[in-house]
Amino acid sequence: MTRQRIWFVIGGVVVVLALIFLGLYAFGVFDDNGKAAATVPLPTASSTYATPAPTAAPTGTTATTVCPGDHEVKAGETYDVPAGCNLKGDVVVNGVQQYDDDPATGLIVSCPHGCTIMAPWGANVTPRAVDDLKTEMLSSGCGSECSDVKVVVIDDKGTNVQVADLCDVSLPKGTTATVPGGCVISGDVEVNGEPLYDSAQDTGLVVIVESDVEVFAPYGASVTNADSQDVVDAVEQTGCGLPNGCRVVNTATVP
């Protein structure tokens, strides 16, 4: 073999080795210094991946405000009640005294949109349902047991205060509230997250609830313990904001 041919063969080998190295570098086998690169294991069926960030809720959905927790308001203290909370105790709400002078009468305030209270004798702010608080106060409130408990619901403006018994209350526009079984609701409402009304302006709705439910009243509603047929008759005559009442009144029973 001549010297020229030997050099030709050596040159070919060098070119082949260079191409092999470049190929390995391209696939990440070697780093920029020619050293073996750290290997990255391929994912397996048991590999754990980071949970993607939650996406925003679709536009138009309604979120229910949840009270952040219990809080004891000291005697004489002024406190900003968070939205969604209820409270028990004789208090001044947004500057208006809501309690009476009868020590045997209890008071519950529901603040679906938040409110400011002053508690002369202290109060308990809580996410517990109104009906639970009323049952508790009737059995062990007012120093022994309350003879009666009134419920105050503060509307979204914080000024229009509705005072009523548990099953005889007006829910202001945009209010979310727990309605106990045995009550009758008149008005276009969502019950446990499900809209029960239609889009017709001359159609009324009466809902009979047999157990505790969560009610959202986008346009306001009335809760009563009156006979359901009496409520239907009243809505037919004076409901829907029309001079002659609603053209049709739909009824729904929620077990």
Backbone as JSON, one array per atom type, in Angstrom:
{
  "sequence": "MTRQRIWFVIGGVVVVLALIFLGLYAFGVFDDNGKAAATVPLPTASSTYATPAPTAAPTGTTATTVCPGDHEVKAGETYDVPAGCNLKGDVVVNGVQQYDDDPATGLIVSCPHGCTIMAPWGANVTPRAVDDLKTEMLSSGCGSECSDVKVVVIDDKGTNVQVADLCDVSLPKGTTATVPGGCVISGDVEVNGEPLYDSAQDTGLVVIVESDVEVFAPYGASVTNADSQDVVDAVEQTGCGLPNGCRVVNTATVP",
  "N": [[0.86, -1.2, 0.0], [0.64, 2.15, -0.91], [2.15, 5.21, 0.34], [0.52, 7.42, -0.09], [-2.03, 6.31, -0.29], [-2.32, 5.29, 2.25], [-2.47, 7.61, 3.83], [-4.85, 8.6, 2.82], [-6.71, 6.71, 3.72], [-6.46, 7.06, 6.5], [-7.37, 9.69, 6.75], [-10.04, 9.35, 5.98], [-11.01, 7.79, 8.08], [-10.79, 9.6, 10.21], [-12.65, 11.55, 9.43], [-15.04, 10.05, 9.54], [-15.13, 9.45, 12.31], [-15.39, 12.03, 13.33], [-17.9, 12.76, 12.32], [-19.48, 10.91, 13.7], [-19.1, 11.79, 16.36], [-20.22, 14.37, 16.2], [-22.86, 13.67, 15.72], [-23.55, 12.33, 18.1], [-23.26, 14.48, 19.87], [-25.28, 16.14, 19.0], [-27.52, 14.74, 19.85], [-27.34, 15.04, 22.54], [-25.58, 13.49, 24.01], [-22.96, 14.21, 24.61], [-21.52, 17.07, 26.28], [-20.71, 20.64, 25.88], [-18.0, 20.61, 26.4], [-17.1, 18.21, 25.6], [-17.51, 16.16, 27.35], [-19.33, 13.41, 28.82], [-22.76, 13.92, 28.8], [-25.24, 14.6, 31.38], [-27.66, 12.16, 31.94], [-31.15, 12.1, 31.22], [-33.89, 10.66, 32.63], [-36.37, 8.84, 30.89], [-39.9, 9.45, 30.93], [-42.03, 7.37, 32.88], [-44.78, 5.09, 33.38], [-45.39, 5.48, 36.01], [-44.51, 7.97, 36.61], [-44.51, 11.17, 38.22], [-46.23, 14.11, 37.69], [-46.39, 17.68, 37.69], [-49.29, 19.3, 38.89], [-51.39, 21.08, 36.73], [-51.98, 24.64, 36.79], [-55.08, 25.87, 38.09], [-57.73, 26.86, 35.93], [-59.41, 29.93, 35.18], [-62.75, 30.56, 36.33], [-65.6, 30.12, 34.2], [-66.9, 32.97, 32.47], [-69.71, 34.63, 33.8], [-70.59, 32.79, 35.64], [-71.82, 32.17, 38.94], [-70.47, 32.76, 42.03], [-70.52, 31.48, 45.28], [-70.29, 33.24, 48.27], [-68.31, 32.4, 51.0], [-68.28, 32.27, 54.46], [-65.37, 33.06, 56.31], [-64.81, 31.91, 58.83], [-65.22, 31.23, 62.44], [-65.68, 33.87, 64.82], [-65.23, 35.64, 67.78], [-66.8, 38.41, 68.97], [-65.95, 40.98, 71.09], [-67.44, 42.48, 74.04], [-68.77, 45.68, 73.5], [-67.25, 46.1, 71.27], [-66.57, 47.13, 67.89], [-67.07, 45.67, 64.74], [-66.21, 44.51, 61.52], [-68.13, 42.48, 59.73], [-67.45, 39.68, 57.77], [-68.46, 38.97, 54.36], [-71.07, 36.63, 53.82], [-71.26, 35.6, 56.35], [-73.0, 34.71, 59.41], [-74.46, 35.84, 62.51], [-74.95, 35.76, 66.05], [-76.51, 37.45, 68.71], [-77.25, 40.47, 70.53], [-77.07, 43.27, 68.66], [-75.9, 46.32, 67.07], [-76.46, 47.2, 63.79], [-74.78, 48.42, 61.07], [-75.07, 50.94, 62.21], [-77.69, 50.93, 63.09], [-79.86, 50.04, 65.66], [-80.83, 46.77, 66.29], [-81.89, 45.04, 68.15], [-84.32, 44.32, 70.77], [-85.78, 45.38, 73.94], [-86.31, 43.2, 75.46], [-85.06, 40.75, 77.47], [-85.44, 38.07, 77.02], [-85.64, 37.64, 74.36], [-84.06, 36.61, 71.44], [-81.55, 37.38, 68.89], [-80.61, 37.02, 65.52], [-78.35, 37.77, 62.97], [-77.94, 37.93, 59.52], [-75.46, 38.3, 57.15], [-75.07, 38.4, 54.07], [-73.67, 39.97, 52.27], [-71.8, 41.15, 53.79], [-71.31, 43.31, 56.68], [-71.32, 45.95, 59.15], [-70.96, 45.82, 62.6], [-71.82, 46.73, 65.97], [-71.29, 45.49, 69.09], [-72.79, 45.58, 72.0], [-72.86, 43.76, 74.15], [-71.29, 41.75, 73.29], [-70.83, 39.25, 70.67], [-71.29, 36.41, 68.5], [-69.75, 35.55, 65.59], [-70.17, 33.55, 62.75], [-69.89, 30.8, 60.35], [-71.98, 29.07, 60.46], [-75.26, 27.72, 59.74], [-78.33, 29.61, 59.63], [-80.65, 28.37, 60.64], [-79.59, 26.43, 62.35], [-78.4, 28.05, 64.3], [-80.67, 29.31, 65.33], [-82.12, 27.17, 66.43], [-80.34, 26.42, 68.44], [-80.31, 28.75, 70.04], [-82.96, 28.89, 70.92], [-83.0, 26.77, 72.65], [-80.89, 27.1, 74.43], [-80.09, 29.76, 74.58], [-80.03, 33.33, 75.44], [-79.36, 33.45, 78.15], [-80.67, 31.32, 79.34], [-82.93, 30.0, 77.9], [-84.17, 31.15, 74.81], [-87.22, 32.88, 74.34], [-88.14, 33.69, 71.93], [-86.78, 34.13, 68.66], [-85.5, 36.42, 66.47], [-84.74, 37.07, 63.03], [-82.45, 38.91, 61.19], [-81.83, 40.11, 58.0], [-79.36, 41.47, 55.99], [-79.29, 43.56, 53.21], [-77.76, 43.91, 49.86], [-77.02, 46.57, 49.73], [-76.6, 47.28, 52.29], [-78.22, 48.79, 53.87], [-81.0, 48.47, 53.74], [-82.79, 46.83, 55.86], [-84.19, 43.76, 56.63], [-86.4, 42.42, 58.9], [-87.42, 39.48, 60.36], [-89.13, 36.36, 61.09], [-87.67, 33.05, 60.93], [-88.84, 31.52, 58.84], [-90.16, 33.48, 57.51], [-89.25, 35.69, 55.77], [-87.76, 38.23, 53.76], [-85.67, 37.87, 51.05], [-83.09, 39.8, 49.98], [-82.13, 41.17, 46.74], [-79.68, 39.31, 45.07], [-78.94, 37.76, 47.22], [-77.64, 34.99, 49.05], [-78.75, 32.25, 50.88], [-79.45, 29.96, 53.58], [-82.25, 28.0, 53.53], [-84.64, 26.54, 55.56], [-86.19, 23.25, 55.74], [-89.7, 22.89, 55.09], [-90.4, 25.45, 54.5], [-91.78, 27.85, 52.15], [-90.98, 29.22, 49.06], [-91.24, 32.12, 47.13], [-90.53, 33.46, 44.02], [-87.99, 33.98, 41.5], [-85.51, 31.73, 41.76], [-82.37, 30.07, 42.5], [-81.8, 26.8, 43.52], [-79.78, 24.97, 45.57], [-77.75, 25.4, 43.73], [-79.0, 25.03, 41.27], [-80.8, 26.56, 38.73], [-84.25, 27.24, 38.87], [-86.08, 28.67, 37.5], [-87.63, 30.12, 34.53], [-87.11, 32.03, 31.45], [-89.19, 33.72, 30.94], [-90.91, 36.72, 31.52], [-93.44, 36.98, 32.52], [-93.96, 34.76, 33.98], [-94.33, 33.11, 37.01], [-92.79, 31.69, 40.01], [-93.01, 29.22, 42.47], [-91.55, 27.61, 45.15], [-91.4, 24.7, 47.02], [-89.84, 23.58, 49.84], [-88.57, 20.69, 51.31], [-86.5, 19.96, 52.89], [-83.44, 21.27, 54.34], [-82.02, 23.76, 52.27], [-79.76, 25.43, 49.98], [-80.22, 28.62, 48.84], [-80.15, 30.88, 46.16], [-80.96, 34.11, 45.36], [-81.28, 35.85, 42.7], [-82.86, 37.99, 41.9], [-84.17, 38.69, 44.14], [-86.41, 37.37, 46.66], [-89.18, 35.83, 48.44], [-89.62, 34.23, 51.55], [-91.65, 32.0, 53.28], [-93.89, 30.52, 55.72], [-96.41, 29.99, 55.01], [-99.39, 28.39, 53.64], [-98.78, 26.52, 50.72], [-100.5, 26.66, 48.49], [-101.88, 29.01, 48.98], [-99.81, 30.79, 48.63], [-99.25, 30.43, 45.91], [-101.66, 31.38, 44.83], [-101.51, 34.07, 45.58], [-99.27, 34.93, 44.13], [-100.21, 34.58, 41.55], [-102.08, 36.61, 41.47], [-100.79, 39.03, 42.12], [-98.12, 38.9, 41.42], [-94.93, 38.91, 39.53], [-94.53, 41.55, 38.92], [-96.54, 42.7, 37.46], [-99.66, 44.33, 36.59], [-101.91, 42.63, 36.67], [-100.91, 40.38, 37.84], [-99.07, 37.22, 37.61], [-98.97, 35.43, 34.52], [-98.66, 32.68, 34.39], [-97.97, 30.37, 36.99], [-95.4, 28.5, 38.01], [-94.68, 25.56, 39.89], [-92.45, 23.95, 42.17], [-91.14, 21.19, 43.92], [-88.76, 20.56, 46.32], [-87.14, 17.9, 47.57]],
  "CA": [[0.0, 0.0, 0.0], [1.48, 3.34, -1.03], [1.98, 6.19, 1.41], [-0.62, 8.29, -0.4], [-3.26, 5.59, 0.01], [-2.42, 5.18, 3.71], [-3.0, 8.88, 4.34], [-6.24, 8.7, 2.39], [-7.51, 5.88, 4.63], [-6.47, 7.7, 7.81], [-8.25, 10.85, 6.65], [-11.43, 8.89, 5.96], [-11.38, 7.35, 9.43], [-10.96, 10.81, 11.02], [-13.92, 12.17, 9.04], [-16.12, 9.22, 10.08], [-15.19, 9.64, 13.76], [-15.92, 13.37, 13.57], [-19.34, 12.73, 12.07], [-20.1, 10.18, 14.81], [-19.1, 12.67, 17.53], [-21.22, 15.42, 16.0], [-24.18, 13.07, 15.88], [-23.78, 12.11, 19.53], [-23.43, 15.79, 20.5], [-26.62, 16.64, 18.64], [-28.52, 14.01, 20.64], [-27.18, 15.34, 23.96], [-24.74, 12.52, 24.72], [-21.81, 14.96, 25.11], [-21.75, 18.49, 26.46], [-19.85, 21.51, 25.08], [-16.59, 20.29, 26.69], [-16.79, 16.88, 25.13], [-17.76, 15.19, 28.4], [-20.64, 12.75, 28.73], [-23.82, 14.74, 29.41], [-26.11, 13.9, 32.34], [-28.8, 11.52, 31.29], [-32.47, 12.44, 31.74], [-34.71, 9.46, 32.49], [-37.63, 8.97, 30.18], [-41.05, 9.27, 31.82], [-42.64, 6.05, 32.93], [-46.2, 5.12, 33.72], [-45.55, 5.89, 37.4], [-43.92, 9.29, 36.79], [-45.39, 12.16, 38.81], [-46.15, 15.39, 37.01], [-46.99, 18.8, 38.42], [-50.68, 19.59, 38.54], [-51.49, 22.39, 36.09], [-52.71, 25.66, 37.54], [-56.5, 25.9, 37.74], [-58.15, 27.92, 35.02], [-60.44, 30.82, 35.73], [-64.13, 30.1, 36.14], [-66.21, 30.73, 33.02], [-67.61, 34.22, 32.69], [-71.15, 34.5, 33.96], [-70.94, 31.89, 36.73], [-72.05, 32.83, 40.22], [-69.73, 32.14, 43.12], [-71.13, 31.69, 46.59], [-69.34, 33.73, 49.25], [-68.27, 31.54, 52.17], [-67.74, 32.91, 55.66], [-64.04, 32.49, 56.57], [-64.68, 31.15, 60.07], [-65.83, 31.77, 63.65], [-65.0, 35.0, 65.46], [-65.91, 36.16, 68.96], [-66.74, 39.87, 69.08], [-65.98, 41.33, 72.5], [-68.43, 43.48, 74.46], [-68.42, 47.05, 73.17], [-66.37, 46.15, 70.1], [-67.11, 47.3, 66.54], [-66.44, 44.63, 63.92], [-66.66, 44.36, 60.13], [-68.49, 41.08, 59.5], [-67.18, 39.3, 56.38], [-69.59, 38.52, 53.56], [-71.42, 35.22, 53.95], [-71.32, 35.18, 57.76], [-74.15, 34.95, 60.27], [-74.03, 36.09, 63.88], [-75.99, 35.77, 67.08], [-76.23, 38.41, 69.77], [-77.91, 41.77, 70.38], [-76.07, 44.12, 68.03], [-76.25, 47.45, 66.22], [-76.01, 46.84, 62.45], [-74.62, 49.6, 60.22], [-75.56, 52.1, 62.94], [-79.11, 50.78, 63.45], [-80.1, 49.05, 66.71], [-81.76, 45.74, 65.81], [-82.42, 44.25, 69.27], [-85.33, 44.98, 71.59], [-85.43, 45.47, 75.36], [-86.73, 41.98, 76.14], [-83.89, 39.87, 77.62], [-85.77, 36.7, 76.62], [-85.72, 37.6, 72.9], [-82.76, 36.5, 70.79], [-81.4, 38.02, 67.58], [-79.64, 36.48, 64.57], [-78.13, 38.65, 61.83], [-77.31, 37.3, 58.36], [-74.78, 39.33, 56.33], [-74.58, 37.77, 52.84], [-72.77, 40.88, 51.57], [-70.98, 41.8, 54.8], [-71.93, 44.42, 57.4], [-70.55, 46.44, 60.3], [-71.77, 45.71, 63.81], [-71.31, 47.09, 67.28], [-71.88, 44.5, 69.99], [-72.7, 46.08, 73.38], [-72.62, 42.66, 75.08], [-70.56, 40.71, 72.58], [-71.57, 38.49, 69.66], [-70.57, 35.31, 67.88], [-69.82, 35.52, 64.12], [-69.96, 32.15, 62.4], [-70.42, 30.34, 59.06], [-73.07, 28.12, 60.68], [-76.54, 28.08, 59.13], [-79.26, 30.36, 60.48], [-81.57, 27.48, 61.36], [-78.84, 25.82, 63.45], [-78.25, 29.05, 65.35], [-81.96, 29.55, 65.96], [-82.42, 26.01, 67.28], [-79.46, 26.51, 69.61], [-80.73, 29.85, 70.92], [-84.25, 28.55, 71.54], [-82.8, 25.76, 73.7], [-79.88, 27.46, 75.44], [-79.68, 31.15, 74.48], [-80.66, 34.34, 76.3], [-79.09, 33.13, 79.55], [-81.28, 30.02, 79.65], [-83.48, 29.66, 76.59], [-84.88, 32.3, 74.26], [-88.65, 32.66, 74.06], [-88.33, 33.96, 70.5], [-85.56, 34.55, 67.98], [-85.73, 37.13, 65.22], [-83.64, 37.0, 62.06], [-82.24, 40.13, 60.41], [-81.05, 39.9, 56.78], [-78.86, 42.74, 55.47], [-79.24, 43.46, 51.75], [-76.47, 44.22, 49.25], [-76.69, 47.98, 49.97], [-76.23, 47.43, 53.69], [-79.11, 49.75, 54.56], [-82.38, 47.98, 53.77], [-82.77, 45.71, 56.78], [-85.44, 43.0, 56.74], [-86.48, 41.7, 60.17], [-88.5, 38.49, 60.23], [-88.87, 35.02, 61.6], [-86.84, 32.24, 60.02], [-89.6, 31.12, 57.65], [-90.96, 34.62, 57.09], [-88.17, 36.63, 55.52], [-87.52, 38.67, 52.39], [-84.27, 37.77, 50.64], [-82.77, 40.88, 49.04], [-81.52, 40.83, 45.46], [-78.3, 38.84, 45.14], [-78.7, 37.09, 48.51], [-77.54, 33.53, 49.19], [-79.16, 31.95, 52.25], [-79.94, 28.62, 53.87], [-83.68, 27.99, 53.82], [-84.93, 25.24, 56.17], [-87.32, 22.48, 55.26], [-91.0, 23.34, 55.55], [-90.67, 26.8, 54.02], [-92.22, 28.04, 50.77], [-90.27, 30.36, 48.47], [-91.81, 32.69, 45.91], [-89.52, 34.28, 43.34], [-87.07, 33.24, 40.65], [-84.37, 31.39, 42.6], [-81.58, 28.87, 42.28], [-81.82, 25.97, 44.72], [-78.62, 24.09, 45.56], [-76.99, 25.65, 42.51], [-79.76, 24.76, 40.05], [-81.87, 27.53, 38.46], [-85.56, 26.62, 38.7], [-86.96, 29.6, 36.8], [-87.42, 30.26, 33.09], [-86.77, 33.39, 31.02], [-90.41, 34.5, 30.68], [-91.13, 37.73, 32.55], [-94.79, 36.87, 33.08], [-94.07, 33.45, 34.62], [-93.9, 33.11, 38.4], [-92.26, 30.43, 40.53], [-93.17, 28.92, 43.9], [-90.75, 26.43, 45.47], [-91.68, 24.09, 48.33], [-88.64, 22.86, 50.25], [-88.86, 19.71, 52.35], [-85.3, 19.84, 53.73], [-82.61, 22.47, 54.25], [-81.44, 23.98, 50.94], [-79.09, 26.69, 49.74], [-81.0, 29.39, 47.86], [-79.6, 32.13, 45.65], [-82.07, 34.9, 44.82], [-80.68, 36.91, 41.88], [-83.76, 39.13, 41.78], [-84.91, 38.77, 45.38], [-87.44, 36.34, 46.85], [-89.84, 35.82, 49.74], [-89.69, 32.92, 52.2], [-92.78, 32.02, 54.2], [-94.41, 29.23, 56.16], [-97.82, 29.94, 54.64], [-99.8, 27.27, 52.79], [-98.22, 26.71, 49.38], [-101.54, 27.07, 47.54], [-102.14, 30.42, 49.23], [-98.7, 31.53, 48.02], [-99.48, 30.37, 44.46], [-102.77, 32.29, 44.53], [-101.04, 35.45, 45.72], [-98.37, 35.23, 43.0], [-101.06, 34.71, 40.37], [-102.84, 37.86, 41.51], [-99.98, 40.25, 42.28], [-96.71, 38.65, 41.14], [-94.27, 39.21, 38.25], [-94.47, 42.98, 38.7], [-97.57, 43.06, 36.48], [-100.91, 44.77, 37.24], [-102.83, 41.51, 36.86], [-100.18, 39.22, 38.35], [-98.37, 36.35, 36.66], [-99.81, 34.66, 33.59], [-98.52, 31.28, 34.81], [-97.14, 30.16, 38.18], [-94.84, 27.15, 38.08], [-94.34, 25.11, 41.24], [-91.43, 22.9, 42.25], [-90.93, 20.65, 45.26], [-87.39, 20.09, 46.51], [-87.18, 16.98, 48.72]],
  "C": [[0.9, 1.25, 0.0], [1.21, 4.3, 0.11], [0.78, 7.09, 1.16], [-1.93, 7.61, -0.04], [-3.45, 5.47, 1.52], [-3.0, 6.46, 4.31], [-4.46, 9.08, 3.97], [-7.16, 7.93, 3.33], [-7.62, 6.54, 6.01], [-7.41, 8.9, 7.81], [-9.72, 10.45, 6.66], [-11.9, 8.47, 7.33], [-11.64, 8.56, 10.32], [-12.3, 11.48, 10.71], [-15.09, 11.39, 9.62], [-16.27, 9.42, 11.58], [-15.77, 11.02, 14.11], [-17.42, 13.42, 13.37], [-20.08, 12.01, 13.2], [-20.18, 11.06, 16.06], [-20.15, 13.76, 17.41], [-22.63, 14.88, 16.17], [-24.51, 12.83, 17.34], [-23.99, 13.42, 20.27], [-24.82, 16.34, 20.24], [-27.7, 15.98, 19.47], [-28.29, 14.17, 22.14], [-26.32, 14.36, 24.72], [-23.52, 13.19, 25.32], [-22.19, 16.41, 25.28], [-20.76, 19.3, 25.65], [-18.37, 21.23, 25.28], [-16.2, 18.9, 26.25], [-16.98, 15.8, 26.16], [-19.15, 14.59, 28.23], [-21.67, 13.59, 29.47], [-24.64, 13.91, 30.38], [-27.33, 13.36, 31.62], [-30.09, 11.92, 31.98], [-33.37, 11.24, 31.56], [-35.99, 9.77, 31.73], [-38.78, 8.76, 31.14], [-41.61, 7.87, 31.73], [-44.09, 6.2, 33.33], [-46.43, 5.63, 35.14], [-44.97, 7.28, 37.66], [-44.96, 10.26, 37.35], [-45.17, 13.5, 38.13], [-46.83, 16.46, 37.85], [-48.41, 19.02, 37.94], [-50.77, 20.96, 37.9], [-52.3, 23.36, 36.93], [-54.16, 25.68, 37.12], [-56.81, 27.07, 36.83], [-59.25, 28.74, 35.67], [-61.82, 30.27, 35.43], [-64.73, 30.79, 34.93], [-66.95, 32.01, 33.39], [-69.1, 33.98, 32.81], [-71.55, 33.56, 35.07], [-71.05, 32.68, 38.02], [-71.33, 32.07, 41.32], [-70.39, 32.48, 44.44], [-70.05, 32.11, 47.57], [-69.45, 32.9, 50.52], [-67.63, 32.29, 53.32], [-66.41, 32.26, 56.03], [-63.9, 31.71, 57.86], [-65.33, 31.85, 61.25], [-65.0, 32.93, 64.21], [-65.85, 35.49, 66.63], [-65.71, 37.68, 69.02], [-66.89, 40.23, 70.56], [-67.02, 42.42, 72.78], [-67.92, 44.89, 74.17], [-67.57, 47.2, 71.92], [-67.17, 46.39, 68.81], [-66.35, 46.36, 65.61], [-67.06, 44.62, 62.52], [-66.88, 42.87, 59.85], [-68.22, 40.73, 58.04], [-68.45, 38.83, 55.67], [-69.82, 37.02, 53.75], [-71.56, 34.74, 55.38], [-72.69, 35.47, 58.37], [-73.63, 35.25, 61.67], [-75.23, 36.05, 64.8], [-75.54, 36.69, 68.2], [-76.95, 39.72, 69.49], [-76.89, 42.78, 69.88], [-76.73, 45.31, 67.34], [-75.64, 47.16, 64.85], [-75.97, 48.09, 61.58], [-75.24, 50.85, 60.87], [-77.0, 52.02, 63.4], [-79.25, 49.7, 64.52], [-81.16, 48.06, 66.25], [-82.37, 44.91, 66.94], [-83.48, 45.05, 70.02], [-84.88, 44.97, 73.05], [-85.8, 44.22, 76.14], [-85.53, 41.04, 76.25], [-84.16, 38.43, 77.2], [-85.86, 36.54, 75.1], [-84.32, 37.58, 72.31], [-82.75, 37.16, 69.42], [-80.31, 37.32, 66.78], [-79.55, 37.45, 63.39], [-77.41, 37.87, 60.74], [-76.75, 38.4, 57.46], [-74.22, 38.7, 55.06], [-73.6, 38.65, 52.07], [-71.81, 41.58, 52.53], [-71.73, 42.95, 55.46], [-71.01, 44.82, 58.55], [-71.45, 46.43, 61.52], [-71.04, 46.34, 64.98], [-72.05, 46.22, 68.28], [-71.75, 44.98, 71.43], [-72.35, 44.99, 74.39], [-71.86, 41.51, 74.43], [-71.45, 39.97, 71.6], [-70.67, 37.41, 69.1], [-70.81, 35.32, 66.38], [-69.4, 34.13, 63.66], [-70.45, 31.84, 60.99], [-71.59, 29.38, 59.22], [-74.39, 28.65, 60.12], [-77.45, 28.76, 60.15], [-80.15, 29.44, 61.29], [-80.87, 26.77, 62.51], [-78.7, 26.8, 64.62], [-79.57, 29.28, 66.08], [-82.34, 28.4, 66.89], [-81.6, 26.06, 68.56], [-79.93, 27.59, 70.57], [-82.06, 29.57, 71.6], [-84.08, 27.56, 72.69], [-81.84, 26.22, 74.79], [-79.42, 28.91, 75.36], [-80.34, 32.04, 75.51], [-80.48, 34.05, 77.79], [-79.66, 31.81, 79.99], [-81.84, 29.42, 78.37], [-84.3, 30.85, 76.1], [-86.34, 31.95, 74.02], [-88.96, 32.88, 72.59], [-86.99, 34.42, 69.93], [-85.94, 35.2, 66.66], [-84.49, 37.04, 64.34], [-83.61, 38.3, 61.27], [-81.37, 39.79, 59.21], [-80.66, 41.25, 56.22], [-78.71, 42.62, 53.95], [-77.9, 43.94, 51.22], [-76.07, 45.69, 49.41], [-76.31, 48.24, 51.41], [-77.13, 48.36, 54.46], [-80.53, 49.23, 54.7], [-82.43, 46.71, 54.61], [-84.15, 45.06, 56.84], [-85.4, 42.23, 58.05], [-87.66, 40.75, 60.11], [-88.13, 37.22, 60.95], [-88.17, 34.21, 60.53], [-87.57, 31.88, 58.74], [-90.51, 32.24, 57.19], [-90.0, 35.77, 56.85], [-88.12, 36.99, 54.05], [-86.03, 38.58, 52.1], [-83.98, 38.88, 49.65], [-82.13, 40.36, 47.76], [-80.06, 40.45, 45.64], [-77.95, 38.1, 46.41], [-78.59, 35.58, 48.34], [-77.85, 33.19, 50.64], [-79.55, 30.48, 52.36], [-81.4, 28.71, 54.27], [-84.04, 26.61, 54.37], [-86.13, 24.56, 55.54], [-88.62, 22.95, 55.88], [-91.35, 24.73, 55.09], [-91.14, 26.77, 52.56], [-91.58, 29.31, 50.25], [-91.04, 30.83, 47.24], [-90.8, 33.65, 45.31], [-88.61, 33.4, 42.51], [-85.77, 32.99, 41.41], [-83.61, 30.2, 42.02], [-81.56, 28.1, 43.6], [-80.7, 24.95, 44.6], [-77.87, 24.18, 44.24], [-77.73, 25.44, 41.21], [-80.85, 25.82, 39.85], [-83.19, 26.82, 38.2], [-86.52, 27.5, 37.91], [-86.66, 29.6, 35.3], [-87.16, 31.72, 32.75], [-87.99, 34.27, 30.77], [-90.68, 35.46, 31.83], [-92.51, 37.63, 33.19], [-95.05, 35.51, 33.71], [-93.53, 33.52, 36.04], [-93.41, 31.74, 38.84], [-92.5, 30.36, 42.03], [-92.45, 27.6, 44.17], [-91.08, 25.98, 46.89], [-90.46, 23.26, 48.72], [-88.98, 21.95, 51.43], [-87.67, 19.46, 53.27], [-84.47, 21.09, 53.53], [-81.96, 22.57, 52.87], [-80.69, 25.31, 50.93], [-79.8, 27.41, 48.6], [-80.24, 30.64, 47.47], [-80.72, 32.87, 44.95], [-81.51, 36.05, 43.99], [-81.54, 38.16, 41.78], [-84.55, 39.38, 43.08], [-85.99, 37.7, 45.46], [-88.05, 36.5, 48.24], [-89.9, 34.4, 50.26], [-90.79, 33.0, 53.26], [-93.12, 30.61, 54.65], [-95.9, 29.12, 55.89], [-98.12, 28.72, 53.78], [-99.35, 27.55, 51.36], [-99.27, 27.17, 48.37], [-101.91, 28.54, 47.74], [-101.05, 31.29, 48.58], [-98.88, 31.57, 46.5], [-100.58, 31.36, 44.07], [-102.32, 33.75, 44.59], [-100.14, 35.86, 44.56], [-99.17, 35.4, 41.72], [-101.74, 36.07, 40.32], [-101.96, 39.11, 41.49], [-98.52, 40.08, 41.9], [-96.23, 39.15, 39.79], [-94.2, 40.71, 37.95], [-95.48, 43.49, 37.69], [-98.87, 43.45, 37.19], [-101.87, 43.63, 37.55], [-102.13, 40.24, 37.35], [-99.55, 38.4, 37.25], [-99.36, 35.6, 35.77], [-99.82, 33.19, 34.0], [-97.65, 31.25, 36.06], [-96.69, 28.71, 38.19], [-94.52, 26.81, 39.54], [-93.3, 24.0, 41.16], [-91.3, 22.48, 43.71], [-89.52, 20.09, 45.35], [-87.37, 19.2, 47.74], [-86.02, 17.2, 49.68]]
}
